Amino acid sequence: MNQALKLHHDVGDIVLMPHEKVNAARLKEMLRSTLDQYREEARISVATVHAEAKVRHGEDYRTPGYYLRLYRQRAGLTQKVLAEQVGIRQHHLSEMENNKRVLGKVMAKKLADKLVCDYHRFL
């Protein structure tokens, strides 16, 4: 039976139950290093992130098209691939992302299903 691997760090205490025999010293050192990096990361406020995004995206920030592009890129899909998956032309998807074509409720649900998100973001 494997023994619990315990590690105390300023960030918190960790208890692992390894599935296989592992080099405990090496694993602890890797975890300590990762936690040290986490502790030393520069923190950026949410307000700063939103302010920078608003400047970058202008009036399109937080519009249905903005969210459509964001979720499509997060899913790693091109406009062409997503358009084929939901049964529309790529040009129409481009117009939706650029807020030149309104997404109806049915299309919003199809897109949200493929992009694994809430369809209300697109309305």
PyMOL commands that place a pseudoatom at each C-alpha (Angstrom):
pseudoatom trace, name=CA, resn=MET, resi=1, chain=A, elem=C, hetatm=0, pos=[0.000, 0.000, 0.000]
pseudoatom trace, name=CA, resn=ASN, resi=2, chain=A, elem=C, hetatm=0, pos=[1.282, 3.480, -0.931]
pseudoatom trace, name=CA, resn=GLN, resi=3, chain=A, elem=C, hetatm=0, pos=[1.989, 5.997, 1.790]
pseudoatom trace, name=CA, resn=ALA, resi=4, chain=A, elem=C, hetatm=0, pos=[0.666, 9.537, 1.718]
pseudoatom trace, name=CA, resn=LEU, resi=5, chain=A, elem=C, hetatm=0, pos=[3.112, 12.125, 0.443]
pseudoatom trace, name=CA, resn=LYS, resi=6, chain=A, elem=C, hetatm=0, pos=[2.894, 15.234, 2.666]
pseudoatom trace, name=CA, resn=LEU, resi=7, chain=A, elem=C, hetatm=0, pos=[4.251, 18.681, 1.853]
pseudoatom trace, name=CA, resn=HIS, resi=8, chain=A, elem=C, hetatm=0, pos=[4.031, 21.852, 3.914]
pseudoatom trace, name=CA, resn=HIS, resi=9, chain=A, elem=C, hetatm=0, pos=[4.318, 25.174, 2.060]
pseudoatom trace, name=CA, resn=ASP, resi=10, chain=A, elem=C, hetatm=0, pos=[3.438, 28.796, 2.816]
pseudoatom trace, name=CA, resn=VAL, resi=11, chain=A, elem=C, hetatm=0, pos=[0.652, 28.564, 0.232]
pseudoatom trace, name=CA, resn=GLY, resi=12, chain=A, elem=C, hetatm=0, pos=[-0.839, 25.519, 1.939]
pseudoatom trace, name=CA, resn=ASP, resi=13, chain=A, elem=C, hetatm=0, pos=[-0.379, 21.919, 2.966]
pseudoatom trace, name=CA, resn=ILE, resi=14, chain=A, elem=C, hetatm=0, pos=[-0.562, 19.169, 0.350]
pseudoatom trace, name=CA, resn=VAL, resi=15, chain=A, elem=C, hetatm=0, pos=[-1.284, 15.491, 0.897]
pseudoatom trace, name=CA, resn=LEU, resi=16, chain=A, elem=C, hetatm=0, pos=[-0.993, 13.194, -2.124]
pseudoatom trace, name=CA, resn=MET, resi=17, chain=A, elem=C, hetatm=0, pos=[-1.731, 9.512, -2.450]
pseudoatom trace, name=CA, resn=PRO, resi=18, chain=A, elem=C, hetatm=0, pos=[0.511, 8.446, -5.369]
pseudoatom trace, name=CA, resn=HIS, resi=19, chain=A, elem=C, hetatm=0, pos=[-0.861, 5.664, -7.568]
pseudoatom trace, name=CA, resn=GLU, resi=20, chain=A, elem=C, hetatm=0, pos=[2.563, 4.248, -8.351]
pseudoatom trace, name=CA, resn=LYS, resi=21, chain=A, elem=C, hetatm=0, pos=[5.936, 4.326, -6.717]
pseudoatom trace, name=CA, resn=VAL, resi=22, chain=A, elem=C, hetatm=0, pos=[7.312, 7.811, -7.233]
pseudoatom trace, name=CA, resn=ASN, resi=23, chain=A, elem=C, hetatm=0, pos=[10.481, 9.621, -6.285]
pseudoatom trace, name=CA, resn=ALA, resi=24, chain=A, elem=C, hetatm=0, pos=[9.037, 11.496, -3.297]
pseudoatom trace, name=CA, resn=ALA, resi=25, chain=A, elem=C, hetatm=0, pos=[11.953, 13.932, -2.966]
pseudoatom trace, name=CA, resn=ARG, resi=26, chain=A, elem=C, hetatm=0, pos=[11.784, 14.892, -6.645]
pseudoatom trace, name=CA, resn=LEU, resi=27, chain=A, elem=C, hetatm=0, pos=[8.005, 15.300, -6.567]
pseudoatom trace, name=CA, resn=LYS, resi=28, chain=A, elem=C, hetatm=0, pos=[8.169, 17.460, -3.439]
pseudoatom trace, name=CA, resn=GLU, resi=29, chain=A, elem=C, hetatm=0, pos=[10.842, 19.679, -4.995]
pseudoatom trace, name=CA, resn=MET, resi=30, chain=A, elem=C, hetatm=0, pos=[8.753, 20.108, -8.153]
pseudoatom trace, name=CA, resn=LEU, resi=31, chain=A, elem=C, hetatm=0, pos=[5.673, 21.016, -6.088]
pseudoatom trace, name=CA, resn=ARG, resi=32, chain=A, elem=C, hetatm=0, pos=[7.653, 23.489, -3.945]
pseudoatom trace, name=CA, resn=SER, resi=33, chain=A, elem=C, hetatm=0, pos=[9.065, 25.139, -7.053]
pseudoatom trace, name=CA, resn=THR, resi=34, chain=A, elem=C, hetatm=0, pos=[5.606, 25.450, -8.621]
pseudoatom trace, name=CA, resn=LEU, resi=35, chain=A, elem=C, hetatm=0, pos=[4.099, 26.876, -5.433]
pseudoatom trace, name=CA, resn=ASP, resi=36, chain=A, elem=C, hetatm=0, pos=[6.999, 29.345, -5.122]
pseudoatom trace, name=CA, resn=GLN, resi=37, chain=A, elem=C, hetatm=0, pos=[6.341, 30.546, -8.677]
pseudoatom trace, name=CA, resn=TYR, resi=38, chain=A, elem=C, hetatm=0, pos=[2.635, 30.876, -7.923]
pseudoatom trace, name=CA, resn=ARG, resi=39, chain=A, elem=C, hetatm=0, pos=[3.335, 32.937, -4.814]
pseudoatom trace, name=CA, resn=GLU, resi=40, chain=A, elem=C, hetatm=0, pos=[5.709, 35.244, -6.732]
pseudoatom trace, name=CA, resn=GLU, resi=41, chain=A, elem=C, hetatm=0, pos=[3.393, 35.799, -9.733]
pseudoatom trace, name=CA, resn=ALA, resi=42, chain=A, elem=C, hetatm=0, pos=[2.457, 39.358, -10.481]
pseudoatom trace, name=CA, resn=ARG, resi=43, chain=A, elem=C, hetatm=0, pos=[-1.253, 39.821, -9.816]
pseudoatom trace, name=CA, resn=ILE, resi=44, chain=A, elem=C, hetatm=0, pos=[-3.362, 41.896, -12.179]
pseudoatom trace, name=CA, resn=SER, resi=45, chain=A, elem=C, hetatm=0, pos=[-6.736, 43.167, -11.061]
pseudoatom trace, name=CA, resn=VAL, resi=46, chain=A, elem=C, hetatm=0, pos=[-9.864, 42.202, -12.966]
pseudoatom trace, name=CA, resn=ALA, resi=47, chain=A, elem=C, hetatm=0, pos=[-10.624, 45.882, -13.482]
pseudoatom trace, name=CA, resn=THR, resi=48, chain=A, elem=C, hetatm=0, pos=[-7.271, 46.336, -15.235]
pseudoatom trace, name=CA, resn=VAL, resi=49, chain=A, elem=C, hetatm=0, pos=[-7.873, 43.329, -17.490]
pseudoatom trace, name=CA, resn=HIS, resi=50, chain=A, elem=C, hetatm=0, pos=[-11.321, 44.631, -18.471]
pseudoatom trace, name=CA, resn=ALA, resi=51, chain=A, elem=C, hetatm=0, pos=[-10.038, 48.170, -19.040]
pseudoatom trace, name=CA, resn=GLU, resi=52, chain=A, elem=C, hetatm=0, pos=[-7.295, 46.901, -21.360]
pseudoatom trace, name=CA, resn=ALA, resi=53, chain=A, elem=C, hetatm=0, pos=[-9.741, 44.637, -23.230]
pseudoatom trace, name=CA, resn=LYS, resi=54, chain=A, elem=C, hetatm=0, pos=[-12.165, 47.522, -23.659]
pseudoatom trace, name=CA, resn=VAL, resi=55, chain=A, elem=C, hetatm=0, pos=[-9.431, 49.695, -25.164]
pseudoatom trace, name=CA, resn=ARG, resi=56, chain=A, elem=C, hetatm=0, pos=[-8.335, 46.843, -27.452]
pseudoatom trace, name=CA, resn=HIS, resi=57, chain=A, elem=C, hetatm=0, pos=[-11.848, 45.924, -28.658]
pseudoatom trace, name=CA, resn=GLY, resi=58, chain=A, elem=C, hetatm=0, pos=[-13.499, 49.330, -28.551]
pseudoatom trace, name=CA, resn=GLU, resi=59, chain=A, elem=C, hetatm=0, pos=[-17.264, 49.445, -28.940]
pseudoatom trace, name=CA, resn=ASP, resi=60, chain=A, elem=C, hetatm=0, pos=[-17.392, 45.716, -29.750]
pseudoatom trace, name=CA, resn=TYR, resi=61, chain=A, elem=C, hetatm=0, pos=[-16.276, 44.821, -26.222]
pseudoatom trace, name=CA, resn=ARG, resi=62, chain=A, elem=C, hetatm=0, pos=[-18.731, 42.473, -24.505]
pseudoatom trace, name=CA, resn=THR, resi=63, chain=A, elem=C, hetatm=0, pos=[-21.141, 42.357, -27.434]
pseudoatom trace, name=CA, resn=PRO, resi=64, chain=A, elem=C, hetatm=0, pos=[-22.638, 39.078, -28.714]
pseudoatom trace, name=CA, resn=GLY, resi=65, chain=A, elem=C, hetatm=0, pos=[-20.085, 39.041, -31.542]
pseudoatom trace, name=CA, resn=TYR, resi=66, chain=A, elem=C, hetatm=0, pos=[-17.235, 39.587, -29.092]
pseudoatom trace, name=CA, resn=TYR, resi=67, chain=A, elem=C, hetatm=0, pos=[-18.329, 36.581, -27.037]
pseudoatom trace, name=CA, resn=LEU, resi=68, chain=A, elem=C, hetatm=0, pos=[-18.886, 34.459, -30.140]
pseudoatom trace, name=CA, resn=ARG, resi=69, chain=A, elem=C, hetatm=0, pos=[-15.336, 35.095, -31.334]
pseudoatom trace, name=CA, resn=LEU, resi=70, chain=A, elem=C, hetatm=0, pos=[-13.939, 34.590, -27.819]
pseudoatom trace, name=CA, resn=TYR, resi=71, chain=A, elem=C, hetatm=0, pos=[-15.638, 31.208, -27.332]
pseudoatom trace, name=CA, resn=ARG, resi=72, chain=A, elem=C, hetatm=0, pos=[-14.808, 30.066, -30.883]
pseudoatom trace, name=CA, resn=GLN, resi=73, chain=A, elem=C, hetatm=0, pos=[-11.128, 30.863, -30.389]
pseudoatom trace, name=CA, resn=ARG, resi=74, chain=A, elem=C, hetatm=0, pos=[-11.168, 29.207, -26.955]
pseudoatom trace, name=CA, resn=ALA, resi=75, chain=A, elem=C, hetatm=0, pos=[-12.529, 26.059, -28.634]
pseudoatom trace, name=CA, resn=GLY, resi=76, chain=A, elem=C, hetatm=0, pos=[-9.705, 26.216, -31.199]
pseudoatom trace, name=CA, resn=LEU, resi=77, chain=A, elem=C, hetatm=0, pos=[-12.092, 26.363, -34.168]
pseudoatom trace, name=CA, resn=THR, resi=78, chain=A, elem=C, hetatm=0, pos=[-11.861, 28.392, -37.328]
pseudoatom trace, name=CA, resn=GLN, resi=79, chain=A, elem=C, hetatm=0, pos=[-14.885, 30.287, -38.609]
pseudoatom trace, name=CA, resn=LYS, resi=80, chain=A, elem=C, hetatm=0, pos=[-15.152, 27.836, -41.483]
pseudoatom trace, name=CA, resn=VAL, resi=81, chain=A, elem=C, hetatm=0, pos=[-15.187, 24.746, -39.249]
pseudoatom trace, name=CA, resn=LEU, resi=82, chain=A, elem=C, hetatm=0, pos=[-17.706, 26.198, -36.787]
pseudoatom trace, name=CA, resn=ALA, resi=83, chain=A, elem=C, hetatm=0, pos=[-19.942, 27.406, -39.607]
pseudoatom trace, name=CA, resn=GLU, resi=84, chain=A, elem=C, hetatm=0, pos=[-19.943, 23.914, -41.140]
pseudoatom trace, name=CA, resn=GLN, resi=85, chain=A, elem=C, hetatm=0, pos=[-20.776, 22.357, -37.769]
pseudoatom trace, name=CA, resn=VAL, resi=86, chain=A, elem=C, hetatm=0, pos=[-23.850, 24.541, -37.283]
pseudoatom trace, name=CA, resn=GLY, resi=87, chain=A, elem=C, hetatm=0, pos=[-24.911, 24.544, -40.952]
pseudoatom trace, name=CA, resn=ILE, resi=88, chain=A, elem=C, hetatm=0, pos=[-24.322, 28.148, -42.003]
pseudoatom trace, name=CA, resn=ARG, resi=89, chain=A, elem=C, hetatm=0, pos=[-21.949, 29.928, -44.380]
pseudoatom trace, name=CA, resn=GLN, resi=90, chain=A, elem=C, hetatm=0, pos=[-18.633, 31.136, -43.018]
pseudoatom trace, name=CA, resn=HIS, resi=91, chain=A, elem=C, hetatm=0, pos=[-19.466, 34.636, -44.233]
pseudoatom trace, name=CA, resn=HIS, resi=92, chain=A, elem=C, hetatm=0, pos=[-22.572, 34.693, -42.032]
pseudoatom trace, name=CA, resn=LEU, resi=93, chain=A, elem=C, hetatm=0, pos=[-20.547, 33.632, -38.995]
pseudoatom trace, name=CA, resn=SER, resi=94, chain=A, elem=C, hetatm=0, pos=[-18.061, 36.414, -39.737]
pseudoatom trace, name=CA, resn=GLU, resi=95, chain=A, elem=C, hetatm=0, pos=[-20.920, 38.935, -39.844]
pseudoatom trace, name=CA, resn=MET, resi=96, chain=A, elem=C, hetatm=0, pos=[-22.182, 37.615, -36.498]
pseudoatom trace, name=CA, resn=GLU, resi=97, chain=A, elem=C, hetatm=0, pos=[-18.740, 38.002, -34.926]
pseudoatom trace, name=CA, resn=ASN, resi=98, chain=A, elem=C, hetatm=0, pos=[-18.514, 41.553, -36.276]
pseudoatom trace, name=CA, resn=ASN, resi=99, chain=A, elem=C, hetatm=0, pos=[-22.000, 42.424, -34.969]
pseudoatom trace, name=CA, resn=LYS, resi=100, chain=A, elem=C, hetatm=0, pos=[-23.330, 42.969, -38.496]
pseudoatom trace, name=CA, resn=ARG, resi=101, chain=A, elem=C, hetatm=0, pos=[-25.797, 40.057, -38.276]
pseudoatom trace, name=CA, resn=VAL, resi=102, chain=A, elem=C, hetatm=0, pos=[-28.050, 39.359, -35.313]
pseudoatom trace, name=CA, resn=LEU, resi=103, chain=A, elem=C, hetatm=0, pos=[-27.962, 35.881, -33.801]
pseudoatom trace, name=CA, resn=GLY, resi=104, chain=A, elem=C, hetatm=0, pos=[-31.440, 34.539, -33.230]
pseudoatom trace, name=CA, resn=LYS, resi=105, chain=A, elem=C, hetatm=0, pos=[-32.257, 32.341, -30.270]
pseudoatom trace, name=CA, resn=VAL, resi=106, chain=A, elem=C, hetatm=0, pos=[-32.153, 29.116, -32.318]
pseudoatom trace, name=CA, resn=MET, resi=107, chain=A, elem=C, hetatm=0, pos=[-28.746, 29.943, -33.841]
pseudoatom trace, name=CA, resn=ALA, resi=108, chain=A, elem=C, hetatm=0, pos=[-27.416, 31.112, -30.456]
pseudoatom trace, name=CA, resn=LYS, resi=109, chain=A, elem=C, hetatm=0, pos=[-28.372, 27.740, -28.969]
pseudoatom trace, name=CA, resn=LYS, resi=110, chain=A, elem=C, hetatm=0, pos=[-26.713, 25.814, -31.848]
pseudoatom trace, name=CA, resn=LEU, resi=111, chain=A, elem=C, hetatm=0, pos=[-23.508, 27.812, -31.492]
pseudoatom trace, name=CA, resn=ALA, resi=112, chain=A, elem=C, hetatm=0, pos=[-23.494, 27.546, -27.697]
pseudoatom trace, name=CA, resn=ASP, resi=113, chain=A, elem=C, hetatm=0, pos=[-23.957, 23.792, -27.958]
pseudoatom trace, name=CA, resn=LYS, resi=114, chain=A, elem=C, hetatm=0, pos=[-20.872, 23.485, -30.179]
pseudoatom trace, name=CA, resn=LEU, resi=115, chain=A, elem=C, hetatm=0, pos=[-18.844, 25.957, -28.101]
pseudoatom trace, name=CA, resn=VAL, resi=116, chain=A, elem=C, hetatm=0, pos=[-19.960, 24.582, -24.722]
pseudoatom trace, name=CA, resn=CYS, resi=117, chain=A, elem=C, hetatm=0, pos=[-21.179, 27.848, -23.245]
pseudoatom trace, name=CA, resn=ASP, resi=118, chain=A, elem=C, hetatm=0, pos=[-24.378, 29.658, -22.250]
pseudoatom trace, name=CA, resn=TYR, resi=119, chain=A, elem=C, hetatm=0, pos=[-26.358, 30.773, -25.299]
pseudoatom trace, name=CA, resn=HIS, resi=120, chain=A, elem=C, hetatm=0, pos=[-27.511, 33.940, -23.500]
pseudoatom trace, name=CA, resn=ARG, resi=121, chain=A, elem=C, hetatm=0, pos=[-24.046, 35.449, -24.138]
pseudoatom trace, name=CA, resn=PHE, resi=122, chain=A, elem=C, hetatm=0, pos=[-24.945, 35.618, -27.844]
pseudoatom trace, name=CA, resn=LEU, resi=123, chain=A, elem=C, hetatm=0, pos=[-28.253, 37.453, -27.442]
for i in range(1, 123): cmd.bond("trace and resi %d" % i, "trace and resi %d" % (i + 1))
show_as sticks, trace
zoom trace
